[in-house]
Amino acid sequence: MKLLRFGTPGAERPAVLDKDGTIRDVSSLVADYTPESISPSLIKILETADLSSLPEVPAGTRIGAPVARIGHFIAIGLNYADHAAETGAPIPSEPIVFSKAPSSLSGPNDDVMLPKGSVKTDWEVELAVVIGKRCDYVDEADALSHVFGYALCNDVSEREYQAERGGQWIKGKSAPTFGPLGPWIVTPDEIPDPQNLDMFLDVNGERRQTGNTRTMIFSVAHVISYLSQFMVLEPGDVITTGTPPGVGLGHKPPIFLKAGDEMHLGIAGLGEQRQRVIAR
């Protein structure tokens, strides 16, 4: 099942993509997809509903981020060996954990705004996980049972802020629009193996990233279990799990985004995103 939200920013409503590819408004069944509503029982409600009787969402309607008011927006750095190599970083012995501000969350096709004075804004196609059940010291073998669904994420990053301004990576990861998510959350029954998903990202029609989640250093299950040793993960929390090689920073010389650029990215089974880069 594919869950999404539609409408103007701040006024999105919940929807489901039905088996015929029609977006159906499910606000009569659930007020929104929030930390309070996300649960296995919500999936059962949506699976048993007569979706064909629910209103169609008009074509061309804006698609928002597929979950609202997230608590944690956690990210894993250098989680692909070939990406670590292109940045000149050693292979991490444990997951590198940082956060993105929840306010960076945006719709999958919304414009990406360059921060004022930014000269090193970069792209990162990533597999994201939405937590569906509370995780507190979860075993790796049980970790995937706590997943509500998977989504496509673009972990947009300002490299100067991230690496040259001191402090933590969060400064380079958290500007408004730096967290495009969606177009939908795909439930685990449609993604039997999150460690075998092809992924790509183009900039201005030129392929920049090509990868597969099988080359992750730390699997999705490992990441969830690992994080649960240090914090409680709650329904609605988003974890974005790292990027394959081909980021702008890894090119020689580096290539960064500028106003007018267009990004197109996707992950098999999780849909695609398109963003235009604008100056703030």
VOPAGU-2260 file (C-alpha; in pm, 1 decimal, decimal comma):
REM VOPAGU-2260
SITE   aa  ch    i         X         Y         Z
SITE  MET   A    0       0,0       0,0       0,0
SITE  LYS   A    1     116,8     351,8     -81,6
SITE  LEU   A    2      22,6     631,3     157,5
SITE  LEU   A    3      61,8     998,0      67,8
SITE  ARG   A    4     -58,5    1346,7     154,5
SITE  PHE   A    5    -185,6    1615,4     -80,8
SITE  GLY   A    6    -276,5    1981,2     -74,5
SITE  THR   A    7    -116,5    2316,9      -3,0
SITE  PRO   A    8     172,5    2335,9     244,4
SITE  GLY   A    9      43,1    2319,6     599,9
SITE  ALA   A   10    -302,3    2201,7     492,0
SITE  GLU   A   11    -227,7    1857,0     349,2
SITE  ARG   A   12    -477,8    1573,3     372,3
SITE  PRO   A   13    -412,2    1197,4     381,1
SITE  ALA   A   14    -455,2     979,5      74,6
SITE  VAL   A   15    -384,7     634,0     -63,3
SITE  LEU   A   16    -275,3     536,0    -412,0
SITE  ASP   A   17    -521,5     261,5    -506,6
SITE  LYS   A   18    -449,1     -46,9    -718,7
SITE  ASP   A   19    -554,9     139,1   -1033,3
SITE  GLY   A   20    -310,7     422,9    -970,1
SITE  THR   A   21    -579,3     666,7    -855,9
SITE  ILE   A   22    -508,7     887,5    -554,5
SITE  ARG   A   23    -796,6     859,0    -305,8
SITE  ASP   A   24    -871,2    1104,4     -25,9
SITE  VAL   A   25    -891,3     901,1     298,1
SITE  SER   A   26    -950,6    1190,6     537,9
SITE  SER   A   27   -1286,3    1034,5     625,7
SITE  LEU   A   28   -1090,9     740,2     772,5
SITE  VAL   A   29    -794,8     917,5     936,2
SITE  ALA   A   30    -741,2    1286,3    1006,8
SITE  ASP   A   31    -377,9    1280,3     893,1
SITE  TYR   A   32     -65,1    1066,1     895,3
SITE  THR   A   33      95,5    1180,9    1218,6
SITE  PRO   A   34     291,1    1021,5    1504,1
SITE  GLU   A   35     -41,9     972,2    1680,0
SITE  SER   A   36    -210,5     786,9    1392,4
SITE  ILE   A   37      75,5     586,5    1242,5
SITE  SER   A   38      44,9     226,3    1359,7
SITE  PRO   A   39     -21,0    -127,1    1230,0
SITE  SER   A   40    -390,8     -74,1    1304,5
SITE  LEU   A   41    -402,0     219,1    1061,5
SITE  ILE   A   42    -282,0      -9,3     782,2
SITE  LYS   A   43    -562,0    -255,2     862,6
SITE  ILE   A   44    -820,8      23,1     845,9
SITE  LEU   A   45    -696,5     136,3     506,8
SITE  GLU   A   46    -660,5    -217,3     369,3
SITE  THR   A   47   -1020,8    -306,6     454,0
SITE  ALA   A   48   -1174,5      19,1     332,0
SITE  ASP   A   49   -1364,7      42,4       5,5
SITE  LEU   A   50   -1122,5     285,0    -155,5
SITE  SER   A   51   -1321,3     301,6    -479,0
SITE  SER   A   52   -1600,5     479,5    -291,2
SITE  LEU   A   53   -1369,0     757,4    -167,3
SITE  PRO   A   54   -1309,5    1088,3    -350,2
SITE  GLU   A   55   -1046,2    1104,8    -621,1
SITE  VAL   A   56    -774,4    1366,8    -580,5
SITE  PRO   A   57    -764,6    1585,7    -893,2
SITE  ALA   A   58    -469,0    1536,1   -1125,0
SITE  GLY   A   59    -198,3    1796,0   -1076,6
SITE  THR   A   60    -269,8    1846,9    -707,7
SITE  ARG   A   61      46,1    1913,7    -506,2
SITE  ILE   A   62     184,5    1611,5    -320,8
SITE  GLY   A   63     326,1    1690,7      22,8
SITE  ALA   A   64     558,8    1499,4     250,1
SITE  PRO   A   65     385,1    1168,5     332,2
SITE  VAL   A   66     398,8    1217,2     710,4
SITE  ALA   A   67     327,7    1527,0     918,3
SITE  ARG   A   68     487,0    1667,8    1233,4
SITE  ILE   A   69     768,2    1418,9    1264,0
SITE  GLY   A   70     961,9    1400,6    1589,2
SITE  HIS   A   71    1303,2    1268,2    1490,4
SITE  PHE   A   72    1450,3    1315,1    1142,8
SITE  ILE   A   73    1762,6    1103,1    1180,1
SITE  ALA   A   74    2025,9    1039,9     915,0
SITE  ILE   A   75    2315,4     799,9     867,2
SITE  GLY   A   76    2636,2     929,8     711,8
SITE  LEU   A   77    2886,8     750,2     489,1
SITE  ASN   A   78    2679,5     431,4     484,6
SITE  TYR   A   79    2793,4     318,0     137,6
SITE  ALA   A   80    3154,6     206,2     105,8
SITE  ASP   A   81    3195,5     357,5    -241,0
SITE  HIS   A   82    3052,9     691,6    -123,4
SITE  ALA   A   83    3293,0     699,1     171,5
SITE  ALA   A   84    3578,3     634,2     -71,5
SITE  GLU   A   85    3479,9     920,4    -302,9
SITE  THR   A   86    3482,8    1163,8      -9,3
SITE  GLY   A   87    3818,6    1035,9     113,8
SITE  ALA   A   88    3670,6     920,9     443,6
SITE  PRO   A   89    3753,9     589,8     613,3
SITE  ILE   A   90    3490,7     314,9     631,8
SITE  PRO   A   91    3308,6     377,6     961,4
SITE  SER   A   92    3322,8     104,2    1224,7
SITE  GLU   A   93    2982,0     212,0    1359,2
SITE  PRO   A   94    2700,1     407,0    1195,2
SITE  ILE   A   95    2762,3     781,2    1177,1
SITE  VAL   A   96    2448,3     939,8    1320,7
SITE  PHE   A   97    2328,8    1297,2    1276,2
SITE  SER   A   98    1997,7    1478,9    1259,0
SITE  LYS   A   99    1811,1    1691,5    1012,3
SITE  ALA   A  100    1577,7    1954,3    1156,0
SITE  PRO   A  101    1215,2    1836,8    1125,3
SITE  SER   A  102    1143,0    2175,0     964,2
SITE  SER   A  103    1357,9    2070,7     665,6
SITE  LEU   A  104    1088,7    1821,2     559,9
SITE  SER   A  105     923,0    1907,3     228,8
SITE  GLY   A  106     717,5    1757,2     -50,1
SITE  PRO   A  107     882,3    1536,3    -312,0
SITE  ASN   A  108     844,1    1788,2    -593,3
SITE  ASP   A  109     867,7    2114,6    -400,7
SITE  ASP   A  110    1138,6    2363,5    -493,5
SITE  VAL   A  111    1469,3    2329,5    -308,0
SITE  MET   A  112    1579,9    2670,4    -177,1
SITE  LEU   A  113    1948,7    2753,7    -157,4
SITE  PRO   A  114    2035,8    2913,8     177,0
SITE  LYS   A  115    2149,5    3275,9     150,8
SITE  GLY   A  116    2511,9    3280,2      42,9
SITE  SER   A  117    2529,0    2905,3     -17,0
SITE  VAL   A  118    2791,1    2791,4    -267,4
SITE  LYS   A  119    2815,6    2418,9    -184,8
SITE  THR   A  120    2462,9    2275,3    -179,1
SITE  ASP   A  121    2465,6    1908,3    -280,3
SITE  TRP   A  122    2229,9    1619,1    -355,3
SITE  GLU   A  123    2192,7    1271,5    -196,8
SITE  VAL   A  124    1938,0    1008,5    -304,0
SITE  GLU   A  125    1853,8     791,1      -3,3
SITE  LEU   A  126    1624,2     517,7     125,7
SITE  ALA   A  127    1423,7     645,5     421,8
SITE  VAL   A  128    1240,7     441,5     684,6
SITE  VAL   A  129     930,2     551,1     874,7
SITE  ILE   A  130     897,9     391,0    1217,3
SITE  GLY   A  131     560,7     234,6    1302,2
SITE  LYS   A  132     615,7      89,8    1650,2
SITE  ARG   A  133     811,8     215,4    1950,1
SITE  CYS   A  134    1174,0      96,9    1940,5
SITE  ASP   A  135    1364,6      69,0    2266,4
SITE  TYR   A  136    1662,2    -172,3    2265,8
SITE  VAL   A  137    1530,1    -362,5    1965,9
SITE  ASP   A  138    1718,7    -669,9    1845,3
SITE  GLU   A  139    1839,7    -656,4    1486,1
SITE  ALA   A  140    1643,0    -972,3    1406,2
SITE  ASP   A  141    1321,9    -797,1    1512,5
SITE  ALA   A  142    1400,8    -448,9    1385,5
SITE  LEU   A  143    1214,4    -458,4    1052,8
SITE  SER   A  144     890,4    -550,4    1229,8
SITE  HIS   A  145     894,6    -195,6    1366,8
SITE  VAL   A  146     893,1     -38,1    1019,6
SITE  PHE   A  147     572,7     133,6     911,6
SITE  GLY   A  148     702,3     185,6     560,2
SITE  TYR   A  149     978,2     300,9     326,9
SITE  ALA   A  150    1014,8     622,9     128,7
SITE  LEU   A  151    1244,1     804,6    -109,0
SITE  CYS   A  152    1443,8    1092,6      40,2
SITE  ASN   A  153    1677,6    1356,7     -99,1
SITE  ASP   A  154    1918,0    1442,3     183,2
SITE  VAL   A  155    2003,7    1786,3      48,0
SITE  SER   A  156    2324,7    1910,9     210,7
SITE  GLU   A  157    2520,2    2236,8     228,9
SITE  ARG   A  158    2878,5    2110,0     241,2
SITE  GLU   A  159    3040,7    2432,4     360,6
SITE  TYR   A  160    2802,7    2447,9     656,6
SITE  GLN   A  161    2848,7    2074,9     716,8
SITE  ALA   A  162    3227,3    2051,3     710,1
SITE  GLU   A  163    3384,3    2397,3     719,7
SITE  ARG   A  164    3185,9    2589,7     978,8
SITE  GLY   A  165    3268,0    2382,2    1287,2
SITE  GLY   A  166    3030,6    2189,6    1510,9
SITE  GLN   A  167    2791,5    1921,3    1394,4
SITE  TRP   A  168    2670,9    1811,4    1049,9
SITE  ILE   A  169    2314,4    1916,0    1137,3
SITE  LYS   A  170    2398,9    2273,5    1033,7
SITE  GLY   A  171    2452,3    2165,7     674,5
SITE  LYS   A  172    2149,7    1937,9     661,4
SITE  SER   A  173    1862,3    2137,2     805,6
SITE  ALA   A  174    1771,5    2435,5     589,1
SITE  PRO   A  175    1405,2    2462,0     485,9
SITE  THR   A  176    1330,9    2228,6     188,0
SITE  PHE   A  177    1644,9    2018,2     255,5
SITE  GLY   A  178    1436,4    1707,3     327,7
SITE  PRO   A  179    1216,8    1616,3      28,3
SITE  LEU   A  180    1034,9    1295,0     122,6
SITE  GLY   A  181     796,2    1078,8     -76,4
SITE  PRO   A  182     595,1    1081,6    -297,6
SITE  TRP   A  183     454,4     813,8     -67,0
SITE  ILE   A  184     525,1     575,4     215,1
SITE  VAL   A  185     529,2     219,3      81,3
SITE  THR   A  186     428,2     -46,6     332,8
SITE  PRO   A  187     673,6    -332,3     397,9
SITE  ASP   A  188     460,8    -596,0     222,6
SITE  GLU   A  189     554,0    -424,0    -107,1
SITE  ILE   A  190     925,5    -404,1     -21,0
SITE  PRO   A  191    1023,2    -760,1      78,5
SITE  ASP   A  192    1396,9    -681,4      73,5
SITE  PRO   A  193    1502,2    -323,5     150,2
SITE  GLN   A  194    1863,0    -429,7      85,2
SITE  ASN   A  195    1813,1    -475,9    -289,2
SITE  LEU   A  196    1667,9    -154,8    -429,0
SITE  ASP   A  197    1812,1      26,4    -731,3
SITE  MET   A  198    1845,9     402,1    -694,7
SITE  PHE   A  199    1943,5     696,9    -914,8
SITE  LEU   A  200    1970,6    1074,0    -923,0
SITE  ASP   A  201    2002,9    1306,0   -1224,1
SITE  VAL   A  202    2089,2    1675,5   -1231,5
SITE  ASN   A  203    1975,7    1866,1   -1540,2
SITE  GLY   A  204    1916,1    1536,1   -1718,7
SITE  GLU   A  205    2266,9    1401,7   -1649,9
SITE  ARG   A  206    2305,7    1089,7   -1437,2
SITE  ARG   A  207    2500,3    1170,9   -1122,0
SITE  GLN   A  208    2420,1     883,1    -885,6
SITE  THR   A  209    2357,2     516,2    -955,0
SITE  GLY   A  210    2347,0     261,6    -677,2
SITE  ASN   A  211    2172,5     -16,3    -492,7
SITE  THR   A  212    2094,1     -52,1    -123,9
SITE  ARG   A  213    2277,3    -386,1    -115,8
SITE  THR   A  214    2605,3    -191,7     -93,0
SITE  MET   A  215    2510,9     -34,8     240,2
SITE  ILE   A  216    2773,1     -84,2     509,0
SITE  PHE   A  217    2504,6    -107,2     778,4
SITE  SER   A  218    2167,5    -257,0     683,1
SITE  VAL   A  219    1832,8     -98,3     762,0
SITE  ALA   A  220    1774,7    -356,2    1036,3
SITE  HIS   A  221    2115,6    -287,6    1187,7
SITE  VAL   A  222    2061,2      88,7    1180,0
SITE  ILE   A  223    1724,5      64,9    1357,4
SITE  SER   A  224    1861,2    -170,2    1623,2
SITE  TYR   A  225    2172,1      44,8    1667,5
SITE  LEU   A  226    1978,1     368,9    1708,1
SITE  SER   A  227    1742,5     206,6    1959,8
SITE  GLN   A  228    2040,0     151,5    2191,6
SITE  PHE   A  229    2085,2     527,8    2223,3
SITE  MET   A  230    1734,9     671,7    2191,1
SITE  VAL   A  231    1373,4     564,5    2178,9
SITE  LEU   A  232    1238,0     566,0    1825,7
SITE  GLU   A  233     867,4     641,4    1805,7
SITE  PRO   A  234     594,8     609,9    1540,4
SITE  GLY   A  235     639,8     868,7    1268,9
SITE  ASP   A  236    1013,5     908,3    1318,9
SITE  VAL   A  237    1204,3     915,2     990,1
SITE  ILE   A  238    1548,5     761,9     938,1
SITE  THR   A  239    1729,1     828,8     611,8
SITE  THR   A  240    1997,1     569,6     561,6
SITE  GLY   A  241    2280,0     706,4     347,3
SITE  THR   A  242    2364,6     765,7     -16,8
SITE  PRO   A  243    2559,4     586,8    -292,5
SITE  PRO   A  244    2848,2     755,0    -478,3
SITE  GLY   A  245    2805,9    1040,2    -722,1
SITE  VAL   A  246    2735,5    1335,1    -492,7
SITE  GLY   A  247    2859,8    1672,2    -608,6
SITE  LEU   A  248    3130,9    1679,9    -344,1
SITE  GLY   A  249    3280,4    1361,1    -485,9
SITE  HIS   A  250    3336,5    1496,5    -836,3
SITE  LYS   A  251    3677,8    1630,1    -936,6
SITE  PRO   A  252    3642,0    1921,2    -929,8
SITE  PRO   A  253    3330,8    1925,9    -708,8
SITE  ILE   A  254    2997,1    2023,5    -864,9
SITE  PHE   A  255    2730,4    2196,8    -659,7
SITE  LEU   A  256    2374,1    2306,1    -717,4
SITE  LYS   A  257    2281,2    2649,9    -843,6
SITE  ALA   A  258    1952,5    2828,1    -899,5
SITE  GLY   A  259    1775,4    2689,6   -1205,6
SITE  ASP   A  260    1911,4    2335,4   -1172,3
SITE  GLU   A  261    1665,6    2046,9   -1172,1
SITE  MET   A  262    1701,4    1719,7    -982,4
SITE  HIS   A  263    1526,8    1394,6   -1072,5
SITE  LEU   A  264    1569,4    1094,5    -843,2
SITE  GLY   A  265    1408,3     761,4    -766,6
SITE  ILE   A  266    1428,6     426,6    -591,4
SITE  ALA   A  267    1276,1     107,9    -732,0
SITE  GLY   A  268     929,8      53,8    -584,3
SITE  LEU   A  269     930,5     385,8    -397,7
SITE  GLY   A  270     857,1     631,7    -677,2
SITE  GLU   A  271    1037,8     938,5    -806,1
SITE  GLN   A  272    1094,6    1302,2    -716,3
SITE  ARG   A  273    1164,2    1615,9    -920,3
SITE  GLN   A  274    1287,4    1939,2    -766,7
SITE  ARG   A  275    1381,4    2274,9    -910,3
SITE  VAL   A  276    1654,5    2467,7    -729,7
SITE  ILE   A  277    1575,3    2829,4    -647,0
SITE  ALA   A  278    1754,6    3111,0    -465,6
SITE  ARG   A  279    1611,3    3216,7    -133,7
